[in-house]
Amino acid sequence: EVQLVESGGGVVQPGGSLTLSCAAAGFTFSSSTMNWVRQAPGKGLAWVSTINSDGGYTRYTDSVKGRFTISRDNAKSALYLQMNSLKPEDTAVYYCATIYGRRGQGTQVTVSS
């Protein structure tokens, strides 16, 4: 059974930083392209970033380019999202997700002064 557990969210002031983590189990993580997606209050799911299986290829939605960095540790079956220069519009529940749409319970990120 695919298990994805996100952590690291919290409340941060604009301009601050957070690092999200996702612990994966139940599938071959090291062979899997992974995504971060988010859901802002009152809105649908939105794609944030993708990383391929060996970490050599990454993509970002335009609104986070230059501020967020996706990475992974295949030895630990872990996915990360380093978020810098956070803005109020980054407020959302963040999920790690497989390319088949499986995702965890999410972690709340709130950017507010």
C-alpha positions in Angstrom: 0.0 0.0 0.0 1.3 3.4 -1.0 2.0 5.6 2.1 3.0 9.2 1.9 3.4 11.3 5.1 4.1 15.0 4.8 5.5 17.1 7.6 7.2 20.4 8.2 4.4 22.9 7.7 3.6 25.7 10.0 3.0 29.4 10.3 5.7 31.8 8.9 5.9 35.5 8.2 6.2 36.8 4.7 9.8 36.4 3.5 10.4 33.4 5.8 11.4 29.9 5.0 10.1 26.3 5.6 11.3 22.9 4.5 8.6 20.3 3.9 9.4 16.6 4.1 7.5 13.6 2.7 8.2 10.0 3.9 7.3 7.4 1.3 6.6 3.7 1.7 4.9 0.9 -0.1 6.3 1.4 -3.5 9.6 1.7 -5.3 10.3 5.3 -4.4 13.8 5.3 -6.0 12.2 4.6 -9.4 9.4 7.1 -9.1 9.0 10.6 -10.4 7.4 12.6 -7.6 5.4 15.8 -7.3 4.5 18.4 -4.8 1.0 19.9 -5.2 -0.9 22.3 -3.1 -4.4 23.4 -2.3 -5.1 27.0 -1.3 -8.2 27.9 0.7 -11.3 27.6 -1.5 -9.3 26.5 -4.5 -8.5 23.3 -6.3 -5.3 21.3 -6.3 -2.4 23.0 -8.1 0.9 21.5 -9.2 4.0 23.0 -7.6 7.0 21.0 -8.6 8.2 17.7 -10.1 11.4 15.7 -9.7 12.5 12.7 -11.6 13.6 9.4 -10.1 17.3 10.2 -9.7 16.8 13.9 -8.9 18.5 15.1 -12.1 15.5 16.8 -13.5 13.2 19.2 -11.8 10.4 21.5 -12.8 8.5 24.3 -11.0 5.4 26.3 -11.6 6.2 29.8 -12.5 5.0 31.4 -9.3 7.6 29.5 -7.2 10.6 29.5 -9.5 13.7 30.8 -7.8 12.1 30.5 -4.4 11.3 26.8 -4.0 13.7 23.8 -4.4 12.6 20.2 -4.7 14.9 17.4 -3.8 15.0 13.8 -2.7 17.0 11.2 -0.8 16.3 7.8 -2.3 18.2 6.0 0.4 15.7 7.4 2.9 12.7 7.3 0.6 12.2 10.9 1.3 11.1 13.9 -0.7 11.7 17.5 0.3 10.5 21.0 -0.7 12.7 23.9 0.5 10.6 27.1 0.4 12.2 30.5 0.7 10.9 34.0 0.4 7.4 32.8 1.2 4.5 35.0 0.3 0.9 35.1 1.6 -0.3 33.5 -1.7 1.8 30.4 -0.8 -0.6 29.6 2.0 -2.0 26.2 1.3 -2.1 22.6 2.2 0.9 20.9 0.6 0.9 17.3 -0.5 3.5 15.1 -2.0 2.1 12.9 -4.7 3.0 10.2 -7.1 2.4 10.6 -10.8 -0.7 8.4 -10.4 -2.2 11.0 -8.1 -1.7 9.2 -4.8 -1.0 11.7 -2.0 -0.7 11.9 1.7 -2.7 13.8 4.2 -0.9 17.0 3.6 0.8 19.6 5.7 -0.5 23.1 6.3 1.6 26.1 5.4 0.4 29.5 6.4 2.2 32.7 5.5 1.0 35.6 7.4 2.2 38.6 9.3 
